[in-house]
Amino acid sequence: MQKLLKIKDVAEILGRSPVTVRVDVSRRPETLPPRIVMPGSNRVVWDAKDVADWLAKQKRSDEVTA
């Protein structure tokens, strides 16, 4: 079973405040890992594996351009 992360969890992982992540979900979704929108709900969650993969990809792209 996949582990789902809430806004608070993703904020902690990314070193951002939960408010910033919440705003980014609406205004700048490209600055966040791919998310899951729960059907019939406004709740937004992330798959822990997707977040880890996204972070690894961000790190590699920084190393290539540096």
Backbone as JSON, one array per atom type, in Angstrom:
{
  "sequence": "MQKLLKIKDVAEILGRSPVTVRVDVSRRPETLPPRIVMPGSNRVVWDAKDVADWLAKQKRSDEVTA",
  "N": [[0.84, -1.19, 0.0], [0.52, 2.23, -0.78], [2.11, 5.05, 0.77], [0.54, 7.93, 1.82], [1.02, 11.41, 1.78], [0.33, 14.39, 3.58], [-0.35, 17.96, 3.28], [1.11, 19.21, 5.36], [3.14, 17.31, 5.79], [4.51, 17.27, 3.32], [5.33, 19.92, 3.21], [7.18, 19.98, 5.32], [9.13, 18.18, 4.35], [9.99, 19.57, 2.08], [10.96, 21.86, 3.2], [9.42, 24.12, 3.48], [6.74, 26.33, 4.48], [3.53, 25.09, 5.6], [1.48, 26.8, 4.71], [2.63, 28.05, 2.48], [2.95, 25.84, 0.77], [0.27, 25.16, 0.42], [-0.68, 27.43, -0.93], [0.93, 27.27, -3.22], [-0.09, 24.96, -4.39], [-2.37, 25.86, -5.65], [-1.56, 28.19, -7.09], [1.05, 27.85, -8.13], [1.57, 25.12, -9.18], [3.54, 23.76, -10.55], [5.83, 23.93, -9.08], [5.83, 21.99, -7.24], [5.86, 18.5, -6.19], [4.2, 15.92, -8.17], [0.76, 15.61, -7.49], [-2.03, 14.03, -5.78], [-5.42, 14.24, -6.25], [-8.1, 13.79, -4.26], [-10.98, 12.06, -5.21], [-14.12, 13.69, -5.33], [-13.54, 15.44, -3.31], [-11.83, 18.22, -1.79], [-9.42, 17.7, -0.84], [-5.92, 17.39, -0.92], [-3.29, 15.24, -1.58], [-0.1, 13.56, -1.49], [1.76, 10.95, -3.02], [4.18, 9.21, -1.29], [6.35, 8.0, -2.6], [6.29, 9.27, -5.1], [6.97, 11.87, -4.31], [9.57, 11.47, -3.33], [10.83, 10.58, -5.7], [10.5, 12.87, -7.31], [12.0, 14.74, -5.87], [14.56, 13.6, -6.16], [14.88, 13.87, -8.9], [14.92, 16.66, -9.13], [17.29, 17.26, -7.84], [19.19, 16.01, -9.49], [18.84, 17.51, -11.85], [19.75, 20.0, -11.03], [22.45, 19.43, -10.55], [23.37, 18.88, -13.11], [23.15, 21.32, -14.44], [24.81, 22.91, -12.98]],
  "CA": [[0.0, 0.0, 0.0], [1.29, 3.47, -0.87], [1.98, 5.99, 1.87], [0.09, 9.23, 1.36], [1.5, 12.54, 2.57], [-0.53, 15.57, 3.62], [0.35, 19.23, 3.05], [2.07, 19.41, 6.44], [4.26, 16.41, 5.56], [5.25, 17.74, 2.14], [5.98, 21.17, 3.61], [8.35, 19.63, 6.13], [10.12, 17.58, 3.46], [10.51, 20.59, 1.16], [11.48, 22.99, 3.94], [8.52, 25.26, 3.27], [5.63, 26.33, 5.43], [2.3, 24.52, 5.04], [0.73, 27.85, 4.0], [3.27, 28.21, 1.17], [2.59, 24.67, -0.06], [-1.16, 25.29, 0.1], [-0.78, 28.47, -1.97], [1.56, 26.74, -4.43], [-1.0, 23.97, -5.0], [-3.28, 26.59, -6.53], [-0.95, 29.22, -7.94], [2.3, 27.42, -8.78], [1.67, 23.67, -8.99], [4.76, 23.23, -11.17], [6.92, 23.99, -8.1], [5.59, 20.91, -6.28], [5.77, 17.15, -6.76], [2.85, 15.57, -8.66], [-0.13, 15.35, -6.36], [-3.24, 13.23, -5.98], [-6.63, 14.92, -5.78], [-9.06, 12.77, -3.86], [-12.26, 12.27, -5.88], [-15.22, 14.17, -4.51], [-13.01, 16.15, -2.16], [-10.81, 19.24, -2.07], [-8.2, 17.25, -0.17], [-4.78, 17.13, -1.78], [-2.27, 14.4, -0.95], [0.99, 13.13, -2.35], [2.31, 9.62, -2.81], [5.53, 9.4, -0.76], [7.31, 7.61, -3.64], [6.31, 10.35, -6.1], [7.71, 12.99, -3.73], [10.99, 11.08, -3.33], [11.29, 10.58, -7.1], [10.54, 14.27, -7.75], [13.16, 15.36, -5.23], [15.77, 13.07, -6.8], [14.96, 14.47, -10.23], [15.31, 18.05, -8.93], [18.71, 17.26, -7.47], [19.97, 15.67, -10.68], [18.8, 18.6, -12.82], [20.63, 21.04, -10.5], [23.83, 19.02, -10.73], [23.69, 18.95, -14.53], [23.27, 22.72, -14.85], [25.81, 23.61, -12.15]],
  "C": [[0.89, 1.25, 0.0], [1.05, 4.35, 0.34], [1.61, 7.35, 1.3], [0.53, 10.32, 2.33], [0.52, 13.7, 2.48], [0.32, 16.82, 3.39], [1.43, 19.46, 4.11], [3.33, 18.55, 6.22], [5.14, 16.89, 4.41], [5.98, 19.04, 2.47], [7.24, 20.9, 4.4], [9.47, 19.06, 5.26], [10.78, 18.63, 2.58], [11.12, 21.79, 1.88], [10.7, 24.27, 3.7], [7.44, 25.23, 4.35], [4.42, 25.66, 4.78], [1.47, 25.55, 4.26], [1.31, 28.04, 2.6], [2.9, 27.06, 0.25], [1.13, 24.77, -0.49], [-1.37, 26.32, -1.02], [-0.21, 27.94, -3.29], [0.7, 25.69, -5.14], [-1.9, 24.66, -6.01], [-2.57, 27.47, -7.54], [0.27, 28.77, -8.71], [2.49, 25.91, -8.65], [2.93, 23.06, -9.59], [5.95, 23.25, -10.21], [6.81, 22.88, -7.06], [5.65, 19.55, -6.97], [4.35, 16.89, -7.28], [1.97, 15.15, -7.48], [-1.32, 14.48, -6.78], [-4.41, 14.05, -5.44], [-7.65, 13.83, -5.49], [-10.4, 13.05, -4.52], [-13.35, 12.71, -4.91], [-14.78, 14.96, -3.29], [-12.04, 17.24, -2.62], [-9.46, 18.84, -1.49], [-7.12, 16.92, -1.19], [-3.77, 16.32, -0.99], [-1.22, 14.04, -1.98], [1.37, 11.71, -2.01], [3.77, 9.83, -2.39], [6.59, 9.04, -1.8], [7.41, 8.68, -4.71], [7.12, 11.55, -5.59], [9.21, 12.68, -3.74], [11.57, 11.1, -4.74], [11.44, 12.0, -7.63], [11.76, 14.97, -7.16], [14.46, 14.89, -5.87], [15.96, 13.69, -8.17], [15.41, 15.93, -10.13], [16.81, 18.15, -8.65], [19.57, 16.99, -8.69], [19.98, 16.83, -11.67], [19.66, 19.76, -12.34], [22.1, 20.69, -10.75], [24.27, 19.13, -12.17], [23.94, 20.39, -14.95], [24.36, 23.48, -14.09], [27.21, 23.47, -12.75]]
}
